[in-house]
Amino acid sequence: EKMLVSDTVQMGIQVNGKLKTTITINLDENESSVKEKVHSTLEGKLDGKSIVKEIYVKNKIYNVVVK
């Protein structure tokens, strides 16, 4: 059974509710390291907009609200 469980998860990254990209994270990875990966992935894709709010649902999705 343990061979059927994956160690990594594909997680979607949304900007203002629209899916922009996906990243691979370790299962149950802490929020601070996920945040670093998301920020490095979105670097240059925000078109000079600033981040207003970030919503993280563990192992599922990361949503960034920009303005």
Secondary structure, DSSP 8 states (H G I E B T S, - for coil): -TTTS-SEEEEEEEETTEEEEEEEEETT--HHHHHHHHHHHHTTTSTT--EEEEEEETTTEEEEEE-
